Amino acid sequence: MEDYSTWEMLLAGLMGIGIIFWMKPGIKETLKKSQEAKSDWMGLLVPIGFVIMFVIFLISMV
């Protein structure tokens, strides 16, 4: 596996920082909307419950 040269690492870092600044307005707006939104815990807990039950089913089948 080759090591990246210094200029490639700097270019990748600059691209990452550029993407963050490019998406900053959208991220800011999304965070503002998420604070005003109603929380929906059942929408999170039901799929997690199904995954846990499926894993327990798979373990019991072994």
C-alpha positions, 0 to 999 in steps of 0.5 A: 500500500502506497503512502500518500504524498504531502501535496495529496494529503493537503489537497484532500484536506482542503477539499474536505474543508471546502465541502464543509464550508459549502454545506454550512448554510444547509447544515445550519438550517437543518439544525434550526429546523430540528430544534423546532421539530416534534420528537418522534421516539416511536419512529426510532424505537420500533425499528431498533426493537425489530432488529433486536428481536431479529438478532435474538431469533438468529441467535436462537436458531444456532 
